[in-house]
Amino acid sequence: MLYPAMSELLKKVGNRYKLVNVAAKRARDIAQSYEESEESLPRKAVSIALDEIDSGKVEVLKEEAE
């Protein structure tokens, strides 16, 4: 079973496509910051990004309907 659960993440983001984009961007930012500080990642960057989205550390802006 995946943690955090997809259903919980979708409640915070809205749809799967946006979740993938937000998680990928945050994971790249995390990986880059660890690379710049020359530290090794404690876990995979995507796992850290998904945990941050789930905990609310990453704010996902909802786009207005057109």
Backbone atoms as SQL, in Angstrom:
CREATE TABLE atoms (id INTEGER PRIMARY KEY, chain TEXT, resi INTEGER, resn TEXT, atom TEXT, x REAL, y REAL, z REAL);
INSERT INTO atoms VALUES
  (1, 'A', 1, 'MET', 'N', 0.838, -1.180, 0.000),
  (2, 'A', 1, 'MET', 'CA', 0.000, 0.000, 0.000),
  (3, 'A', 1, 'MET', 'C', 0.879, 1.238, 0.000),
  (4, 'A', 2, 'LEU', 'N', 0.471, 2.214, -0.768),
  (5, 'A', 2, 'LEU', 'CA', 1.224, 3.448, -0.877),
  (6, 'A', 2, 'LEU', 'C', 0.914, 4.383, 0.275),
  (7, 'A', 3, 'TYR', 'N', 1.940, 5.056, 0.740),
  (8, 'A', 3, 'TYR', 'CA', 1.739, 6.091, 1.729),
  (9, 'A', 3, 'TYR', 'C', 2.493, 7.309, 1.265),
  (10, 'A', 4, 'PRO', 'N', 1.922, 8.441, 1.226),
  (11, 'A', 4, 'PRO', 'CA', 0.530, 8.737, 1.549),
  (12, 'A', 4, 'PRO', 'C', -0.409, 8.196, 0.472),
  (13, 'A', 5, 'ALA', 'N', -1.620, 7.925, 0.885),
  (14, 'A', 5, 'ALA', 'CA', -2.599, 7.327, -0.014),
  (15, 'A', 5, 'ALA', 'C', -2.962, 8.297, -1.138),
  (16, 'A', 6, 'MET', 'N', -3.167, 7.740, -2.320),
  (17, 'A', 6, 'MET', 'CA', -3.529, 8.564, -3.482),
  (18, 'A', 6, 'MET', 'C', -4.799, 9.361, -3.220),
  (19, 'A', 7, 'SER', 'N', -5.769, 8.750, -2.562),
  (20, 'A', 7, 'SER', 'CA', -7.032, 9.454, -2.304),
  (21, 'A', 7, 'SER', 'C', -6.817, 10.685, -1.421),
  (22, 'A', 8, 'GLU', 'N', -5.907, 10.581, -0.454),
  (23, 'A', 8, 'GLU', 'CA', -5.611, 11.726, 0.415),
  (24, 'A', 8, 'GLU', 'C', -4.884, 12.828, -0.354),
  (25, 'A', 9, 'LEU', 'N', -3.955, 12.435, -1.209),
  (26, 'A', 9, 'LEU', 'CA', -3.229, 13.419, -2.004),
  (27, 'A', 9, 'LEU', 'C', -4.157, 14.131, -2.982),
  (28, 'A', 10, 'LEU', 'N', -5.092, 13.382, -3.562),
  (29, 'A', 10, 'LEU', 'CA', -6.017, 13.986, -4.518),
  (30, 'A', 10, 'LEU', 'C', -6.957, 14.980, -3.851),
  (31, 'A', 11, 'LYS', 'N', -7.261, 14.782, -2.574),
  (32, 'A', 11, 'LYS', 'CA', -8.087, 15.746, -1.844),
  (33, 'A', 11, 'LYS', 'C', -7.370, 17.091, -1.727),
  (34, 'A', 12, 'LYS', 'N', -6.056, 17.050, -1.652),
  (35, 'A', 12, 'LYS', 'CA', -5.281, 18.269, -1.482),
  (36, 'A', 12, 'LYS', 'C', -4.943, 18.947, -2.804),
  (37, 'A', 13, 'VAL', 'N', -4.836, 18.157, -3.871),
  (38, 'A', 13, 'VAL', 'CA', -4.387, 18.699, -5.146),
  (39, 'A', 13, 'VAL', 'C', -5.533, 18.877, -6.134),
  (40, 'A', 14, 'GLY', 'N', -6.402, 17.913, -6.244),
  (41, 'A', 14, 'GLY', 'CA', -7.529, 18.057, -7.158),
  (42, 'A', 14, 'GLY', 'C', -7.581, 17.007, -8.237),
  (43, 'A', 15, 'ASN', 'N', -6.475, 16.804, -8.958),
  (44, 'A', 15, 'ASN', 'CA', -6.471, 15.749, -9.968),
  (45, 'A', 15, 'ASN', 'C', -5.079, 15.150, -10.109),
  (46, 'A', 16, 'ARG', 'N', -5.015, 13.998, -10.722),
  (47, 'A', 16, 'ARG', 'CA', -3.760, 13.239, -10.810),
  (48, 'A', 16, 'ARG', 'C', -2.693, 13.968, -11.624),
  (49, 'A', 17, 'TYR', 'N', -3.107, 14.617, -12.698),
  (50, 'A', 17, 'TYR', 'CA', -2.142, 15.282, -13.559),
  (51, 'A', 17, 'TYR', 'C', -1.448, 16.427, -12.835),
  (52, 'A', 18, 'LYS', 'N', -2.205, 17.186, -12.099),
  (53, 'A', 18, 'LYS', 'CA', -1.618, 18.283, -11.325),
  (54, 'A', 18, 'LYS', 'C', -0.725, 17.729, -10.213),
  (55, 'A', 19, 'LEU', 'N', -1.153, 16.622, -9.593),
  (56, 'A', 19, 'LEU', 'CA', -0.349, 15.996, -8.548),
  (57, 'A', 19, 'LEU', 'C', 1.015, 15.583, -9.093),
  (58, 'A', 20, 'VAL', 'N', 1.030, 14.981, -10.266),
  (59, 'A', 20, 'VAL', 'CA', 2.290, 14.560, -10.877),
  (60, 'A', 20, 'VAL', 'C', 3.182, 15.762, -11.141),
  (61, 'A', 21, 'ASN', 'N', 2.619, 16.824, -11.677),
  (62, 'A', 21, 'ASN', 'CA', 3.409, 18.021, -11.971),
  (63, 'A', 21, 'ASN', 'C', 3.966, 18.674, -10.712),
  (64, 'A', 22, 'VAL', 'N', 3.134, 18.814, -9.694),
  (65, 'A', 22, 'VAL', 'CA', 3.566, 19.445, -8.446),
  (66, 'A', 22, 'VAL', 'C', 4.633, 18.593, -7.762),
  (67, 'A', 23, 'ALA', 'N', 4.408, 17.292, -7.697),
  (68, 'A', 23, 'ALA', 'CA', 5.367, 16.396, -7.043),
  (69, 'A', 23, 'ALA', 'C', 6.696, 16.367, -7.792),
  (70, 'A', 24, 'ALA', 'N', 6.648, 16.341, -9.114),
  (71, 'A', 24, 'ALA', 'CA', 7.880, 16.308, -9.898),
  (72, 'A', 24, 'ALA', 'C', 8.687, 17.595, -9.722),
  (73, 'A', 25, 'LYS', 'N', 8.006, 18.732, -9.743),
  (74, 'A', 25, 'LYS', 'CA', 8.714, 20.003, -9.561),
  (75, 'A', 25, 'LYS', 'C', 9.341, 20.091, -8.171),
  (76, 'A', 26, 'ARG', 'N', 8.581, 19.704, -7.161),
  (77, 'A', 26, 'ARG', 'CA', 9.113, 19.754, -5.797),
  (78, 'A', 26, 'ARG', 'C', 10.270, 18.769, -5.625),
  (79, 'A', 27, 'ALA', 'N', 10.156, 17.583, -6.230),
  (80, 'A', 27, 'ALA', 'CA', 11.226, 16.583, -6.132),
  (81, 'A', 27, 'ALA', 'C', 12.505, 17.105, -6.795),
  (82, 'A', 28, 'ARG', 'N', 12.379, 17.789, -7.923),
  (83, 'A', 28, 'ARG', 'CA', 13.560, 18.380, -8.566),
  (84, 'A', 28, 'ARG', 'C', 14.194, 19.430, -7.671),
  (85, 'A', 29, 'ASP', 'N', 13.357, 20.255, -7.034),
  (86, 'A', 29, 'ASP', 'CA', 13.874, 21.284, -6.118),
  (87, 'A', 29, 'ASP', 'C', 14.605, 20.657, -4.936),
  (88, 'A', 30, 'ILE', 'N', 14.033, 19.600, -4.385),
  (89, 'A', 30, 'ILE', 'CA', 14.658, 18.906, -3.253),
  (90, 'A', 30, 'ILE', 'C', 15.996, 18.313, -3.663),
  (91, 'A', 31, 'ALA', 'N', 16.013, 17.606, -4.795),
  (92, 'A', 31, 'ALA', 'CA', 17.248, 16.976, -5.268),
  (93, 'A', 31, 'ALA', 'C', 18.330, 18.018, -5.529),
  (94, 'A', 32, 'GLN', 'N', 17.940, 19.143, -6.113),
  (95, 'A', 32, 'GLN', 'CA', 18.906, 20.193, -6.405),
  (96, 'A', 32, 'GLN', 'C', 19.476, 20.796, -5.122),
  (97, 'A', 33, 'SER', 'N', 18.623, 21.024, -4.123),
  (98, 'A', 33, 'SER', 'CA', 19.116, 21.620, -2.877),
  (99, 'A', 33, 'SER', 'C', 20.073, 20.677, -2.150),
  (100, 'A', 34, 'TYR', 'N', 19.787, 19.376, -2.175),
  (101, 'A', 34, 'TYR', 'CA', 20.703, 18.421, -1.552),
  (102, 'A', 34, 'TYR', 'C', 22.009, 18.327, -2.333),
  (103, 'A', 35, 'GLU', 'N', 21.922, 18.417, -3.651),
  (104, 'A', 35, 'GLU', 'CA', 23.129, 18.360, -4.476),
  (105, 'A', 35, 'GLU', 'C', 24.007, 19.575, -4.223),
  (106, 'A', 36, 'GLU', 'N', 23.394, 20.748, -4.120),
  (107, 'A', 36, 'GLU', 'CA', 24.154, 21.972, -3.870),
  (108, 'A', 36, 'GLU', 'C', 24.827, 21.956, -2.502),
  (109, 'A', 37, 'SER', 'N', 24.158, 21.360, -1.518),
  (110, 'A', 37, 'SER', 'CA', 24.742, 21.302, -0.177),
  (111, 'A', 37, 'SER', 'C', 25.663, 20.090, -0.011),
  (112, 'A', 38, 'GLU', 'N', 25.785, 19.288, -1.065),
  (113, 'A', 38, 'GLU', 'CA', 26.643, 18.104, -1.095),
  (114, 'A', 38, 'GLU', 'C', 26.280, 17.089, -0.015),
  (115, 'A', 39, 'GLU', 'N', 25.006, 17.024, 0.318),
  (116, 'A', 39, 'GLU', 'CA', 24.498, 16.020, 1.247),
  (117, 'A', 39, 'GLU', 'C', 23.830, 14.912, 0.453),
  (118, 'A', 40, 'SER', 'N', 23.716, 13.743, 1.068),
  (119, 'A', 40, 'SER', 'CA', 22.998, 12.661, 0.391),
  (120, 'A', 40, 'SER', 'C', 21.536, 12.674, 0.853),
  (121, 'A', 41, 'LEU', 'N', 20.667, 12.324, -0.058),
  (122, 'A', 41, 'LEU', 'CA', 19.234, 12.295, 0.251),
  (123, 'A', 41, 'LEU', 'C', 18.936, 11.158, 1.224),
  (124, 'A', 42, 'PRO', 'N', 18.131, 11.417, 2.254),
  (125, 'A', 42, 'PRO', 'CA', 17.781, 10.342, 3.194),
  (126, 'A', 42, 'PRO', 'C', 16.814, 9.331, 2.567),
  (127, 'A', 43, 'ARG', 'N', 15.990, 9.797, 1.634),
  (128, 'A', 43, 'ARG', 'CA', 15.045, 8.953, 0.892),
  (129, 'A', 43, 'ARG', 'C', 14.965, 9.496, -0.516),
  (130, 'A', 44, 'LYS', 'N', 14.167, 8.867, -1.346),
  (131, 'A', 44, 'LYS', 'CA', 13.996, 9.370, -2.698),
  (132, 'A', 44, 'LYS', 'C', 13.294, 10.722, -2.648),
  (133, 'A', 45, 'ALA', 'N', 13.683, 11.596, -3.565),
  (134, 'A', 45, 'ALA', 'CA', 13.145, 12.952, -3.589),
  (135, 'A', 45, 'ALA', 'C', 11.634, 12.967, -3.814),
  (136, 'A', 46, 'VAL', 'N', 11.135, 12.043, -4.615),
  (137, 'A', 46, 'VAL', 'CA', 9.690, 11.986, -4.872),
  (138, 'A', 46, 'VAL', 'C', 8.934, 11.626, -3.595),
  (139, 'A', 47, 'SER', 'N', 9.475, 10.719, -2.803),
  (140, 'A', 47, 'SER', 'CA', 8.832, 10.338, -1.537),
  (141, 'A', 47, 'SER', 'C', 8.762, 11.529, -0.586),
  (142, 'A', 48, 'ILE', 'N', 9.836, 12.273, -0.525),
  (143, 'A', 48, 'ILE', 'CA', 9.864, 13.461, 0.329),
  (144, 'A', 48, 'ILE', 'C', 8.837, 14.484, -0.169),
  (145, 'A', 49, 'ALA', 'N', 8.775, 14.678, -1.482),
  (146, 'A', 49, 'ALA', 'CA', 7.836, 15.637, -2.063),
  (147, 'A', 49, 'ALA', 'C', 6.389, 15.238, -1.772),
  (148, 'A', 50, 'LEU', 'N', 6.056, 13.959, -1.923),
  (149, 'A', 50, 'LEU', 'CA', 4.688, 13.510, -1.651),
  (150, 'A', 50, 'LEU', 'C', 4.330, 13.666, -0.178),
  (151, 'A', 51, 'ASP', 'N', 5.282, 13.399, 0.703),
  (152, 'A', 51, 'ASP', 'CA', 5.033, 13.606, 2.136),
  (153, 'A', 51, 'ASP', 'C', 4.779, 15.082, 2.440),
  (154, 'A', 52, 'GLU', 'N', 5.539, 15.966, 1.784),
  (155, 'A', 52, 'GLU', 'CA', 5.342, 17.397, 2.004),
  (156, 'A', 52, 'GLU', 'C', 3.984, 17.861, 1.486),
  (157, 'A', 53, 'ILE', 'N', 3.549, 17.325, 0.364),
  (158, 'A', 53, 'ILE', 'CA', 2.230, 17.670, -0.161),
  (159, 'A', 53, 'ILE', 'C', 1.155, 17.194, 0.803),
  (160, 'A', 54, 'ASP', 'N', 1.311, 15.979, 1.307),
  (161, 'A', 54, 'ASP', 'CA', 0.330, 15.410, 2.229),
  (162, 'A', 54, 'ASP', 'C', 0.255, 16.194, 3.538),
  (163, 'A', 55, 'SER', 'N', 1.396, 16.628, 4.044),
  (164, 'A', 55, 'SER', 'CA', 1.415, 17.334, 5.330),
  (165, 'A', 55, 'SER', 'C', 1.035, 18.807, 5.202),
  (166, 'A', 56, 'GLY', 'N', 0.944, 19.310, 3.977),
  (167, 'A', 56, 'GLY', 'CA', 0.565, 20.702, 3.786),
  (168, 'A', 56, 'GLY', 'C', 1.733, 21.662, 3.717),
  (169, 'A', 57, 'LYS', 'N', 2.963, 21.149, 3.698),
  (170, 'A', 57, 'LYS', 'CA', 4.132, 22.019, 3.600),
  (171, 'A', 57, 'LYS', 'C', 4.243, 22.647, 2.219),
  (172, 'A', 58, 'VAL', 'N', 3.685, 21.952, 1.214),
  (173, 'A', 58, 'VAL', 'CA', 3.674, 22.471, -0.147),
  (174, 'A', 58, 'VAL', 'C', 2.257, 22.929, -0.444),
  (175, 'A', 59, 'GLU', 'N', 2.120, 24.204, -0.751),
  (176, 'A', 59, 'GLU', 'CA', 0.805, 24.746, -1.053),
  (177, 'A', 59, 'GLU', 'C', 0.545, 24.642, -2.551),
  (178, 'A', 60, 'VAL', 'N', -0.565, 24.031, -2.886),
  (179, 'A', 60, 'VAL', 'CA', -0.941, 23.865, -4.290),
  (180, 'A', 60, 'VAL', 'C', -1.991, 24.918, -4.606),
  (181, 'A', 61, 'LEU', 'N', -1.663, 25.778, -5.544),
  (182, 'A', 61, 'LEU', 'CA', -2.590, 26.831, -5.927),
  (183, 'A', 61, 'LEU', 'C', -3.631, 26.268, -6.874),
  (184, 'A', 62, 'LYS', 'N', -4.865, 26.528, -6.570),
  (185, 'A', 62, 'LYS', 'CA', -5.953, 26.060, -7.425),
  (186, 'A', 62, 'LYS', 'C', -6.222, 27.131, -8.467),
  (187, 'A', 63, 'GLU', 'N', -6.203, 26.720, -9.721),
  (188, 'A', 63, 'GLU', 'CA', -6.456, 27.657, -10.812),
  (189, 'A', 63, 'GLU', 'C', -7.944, 27.946, -10.916),
  (190, 'A', 64, 'GLU', 'N', -8.258, 29.144, -11.270),
  (191, 'A', 64, 'GLU', 'CA', -9.663, 29.521, -11.415),
  (192, 'A', 64, 'GLU', 'C', -10.232, 28.871, -12.667),
  (193, 'A', 65, 'ALA', 'N', -11.491, 28.493, -12.598),
  (194, 'A', 65, 'ALA', 'CA', -12.160, 27.913, -13.762),
  (195, 'A', 65, 'ALA', 'C', -12.347, 28.987, -14.816),
  (196, 'A', 66, 'GLU', 'N', -12.148, 28.610, -16.065),
  (197, 'A', 66, 'GLU', 'CA', -12.276, 29.583, -17.159),
  (198, 'A', 66, 'GLU', 'C', -13.687, 29.699, -17.623);
